Amino acid sequence: MQRTQSTMLARLARVNPTAVFLATLAFVLVALFAPGIVGGAMLLALALGLVALLVRTWPVQPPATRVVRLLMLVLLITAALVKIF
């Protein structure tokens, strides 16, 4: 399992950051404009992916970065819940 995780992280490190940013931005915009529960579910799916990434990278992040990432996660989940309810 450890080898699979390190392989996945190595592949993620080679991805173009600009492409990831633009793809994520497009996904968030679609989720925000999608109606009710569909958009909320998309935002929650994005939050789930962010949690998975945050868990994997937590040990190597400085405390200030951890705080910012947790804040962004809370904001994303709040936006998803507001959209759903």
Secondary structure, 3 states (H helix, E strand, C coil): CHHHHHHHHHHHHCCCHHHHHHHHHHHHHHHHHCCHHHHHHHHHHHHHHHHHHHHHHHHHCCHHHHHHHHHHHHHHHHHHHHHHC
